[in-house]
């Protein structure tokens, strides 16, 4: 291959990767705006086939932070910051464990196992009558946050386990969003700060982010418009559907 042809192929490949990044972040932002989570799972299902996880996860983090900031601003009055404390305590402990998996272990294997769990849970929950758990208390919230911290560090997807626990408790869509939304936002910021110390972030991450920013904002805005139009029952089934989709995409 001549140098000219090689340069053209490299340019075309980078442009295609950028297009895929923009489309995947739009899809993830739409899901996050509607269901308050699943951005990373939806986006990573596409990105992981084009970019190595150690490069894709930081991009997913900064895009997800933007999504969460946009949503928190829109739904500020429903945020329940104090109720997030147990989740955040466990989450901060779990971040280094997840980061170790991302940088030292097979992230794809972990993502596949995580995906299998989400599929099993969501299918079971969609098929059975809704059961609300009233027990568990702070310990259950701490463990849900710990699991979220681990999955956040490994796959940039911290919201699944807190979402599952809130779903099991039968919380309304506004109560669930008031807890999970700030948890995801603060966990993503903490994970990004931890990654910066590990030198995982690169200049390419910020370049790709600027290209993806309009898609992230547009997708989140559209998702929030749809969120306002659904009731609690539809929201619960929608959450389970996104958990199912997230599991499938993580195993892809």
FENDABEL-V681246 format. One record per residue. N is the residue number from 1. RES is the residue in three letters. PHI is phi in whole degrees, 0 to 359 (NA if undefined). Layout:
# FENDABEL-V681246
n	res	phi
N	RES	PHI
N	RES	PHI
This chain:
# FENDABEL-V681246
n	res	phi
1	UNK	NA
2	UNK	289
3	UNK	303
4	UNK	295
5	UNK	294
6	UNK	296
7	UNK	295
8	UNK	295
9	UNK	296
10	UNK	295
11	UNK	295
12	UNK	297
13	UNK	296
14	UNK	292
15	UNK	295
16	UNK	294
17	UNK	298
18	UNK	295
19	UNK	298
20	UNK	298
21	UNK	298
22	UNK	295
23	UNK	294
24	UNK	291
25	UNK	289
26	UNK	295
27	UNK	298
28	UNK	294
29	UNK	293
30	UNK	299
31	UNK	295
32	UNK	292
33	UNK	295
34	UNK	276
35	UNK	248
36	UNK	77
37	UNK	207
38	UNK	80
39	UNK	304
40	UNK	293
41	UNK	295
42	UNK	293
43	UNK	291
44	UNK	292
45	UNK	300
46	UNK	269
47	UNK	296
48	UNK	297
49	UNK	275
50	UNK	242
51	UNK	231
52	UNK	299
53	UNK	307
54	UNK	295
55	UNK	264
56	UNK	286
57	UNK	301
58	UNK	300
59	UNK	296
60	UNK	298
61	UNK	297
62	UNK	292
63	UNK	291
64	UNK	295
65	UNK	300
66	UNK	298
67	UNK	300
68	UNK	294
69	UNK	300
70	UNK	299
71	UNK	291
72	UNK	299
73	UNK	298
74	UNK	291
75	UNK	248
76	UNK	306
77	UNK	292
78	UNK	266
79	UNK	291
80	UNK	241
81	UNK	297
82	UNK	295
83	UNK	291
84	UNK	279
85	UNK	304
86	UNK	300
87	UNK	298
88	UNK	293
89	UNK	301
90	UNK	293
91	UNK	297
92	UNK	298
93	UNK	294
94	UNK	280
95	UNK	304
96	UNK	300
97	UNK	295
98	UNK	295
99	UNK	296
100	UNK	296
101	UNK	295
102	UNK	293
103	UNK	268
104	UNK	242
105	UNK	239
106	UNK	276
107	UNK	297
108	UNK	293
109	UNK	296
110	UNK	298
111	UNK	299
112	UNK	294
113	UNK	295
114	UNK	297
115	UNK	297
116	UNK	298
117	UNK	297
118	UNK	297
119	UNK	297
120	UNK	299
121	UNK	295
122	UNK	293
123	UNK	296
124	UNK	300
125	UNK	291
126	UNK	289
127	UNK	268
128	UNK	258
129	UNK	294
130	UNK	290
131	UNK	237
132	UNK	262
133	UNK	270
134	UNK	255
135	UNK	264
136	UNK	115
137	UNK	58
138	UNK	295
139	UNK	297
140	UNK	297
141	UNK	294
142	UNK	298
143	UNK	292
144	UNK	297
145	UNK	294
146	UNK	300
147	UNK	298
148	UNK	295
149	UNK	295
150	UNK	294
151	UNK	291
152	UNK	292
153	UNK	290
154	UNK	270
155	UNK	227
156	UNK	62
157	UNK	230
158	UNK	275
159	UNK	275
160	UNK	296
161	UNK	290
162	UNK	300
163	UNK	296
164	UNK	299
165	UNK	294
166	UNK	297
167	UNK	294
168	UNK	294
169	UNK	281
170	UNK	73
171	UNK	289
172	UNK	291
173	UNK	296
174	UNK	286
175	UNK	295
176	UNK	297
177	UNK	294
178	UNK	296
179	UNK	265
180	UNK	289
181	UNK	300
182	UNK	293
183	UNK	299
184	UNK	298
185	UNK	301
186	UNK	291
187	UNK	291
188	UNK	294
189	UNK	295
190	UNK	296
191	UNK	294
192	UNK	297
193	UNK	297
194	UNK	293
195	UNK	296
196	UNK	297
197	UNK	287
198	UNK	271
199	UNK	60
200	UNK	281
201	UNK	287
202	UNK	225
203	UNK	298
204	UNK	298
205	UNK	299
206	UNK	288
207	UNK	295
208	UNK	296
209	UNK	299
210	UNK	298
211	UNK	291
212	UNK	276
213	UNK	306
214	UNK	301
215	UNK	293
216	UNK	295
217	UNK	293
218	UNK	296
219	UNK	295
220	UNK	296
221	UNK	300
222	UNK	295
223	UNK	297
224	UNK	295
225	UNK	297
226	UNK	289
227	UNK	301
228	UNK	294
229	UNK	257
230	UNK	245
231	UNK	268
232	UNK	296
233	UNK	295
234	UNK	295
235	UNK	296
236	UNK	300
237	UNK	293
238	UNK	296
239	UNK	300
240	UNK	296
241	UNK	297
242	UNK	292
243	UNK	296
244	UNK	296
245	UNK	299
246	UNK	299
247	UNK	298
248	UNK	297
249	UNK	292
250	UNK	293
251	UNK	272
252	UNK	292
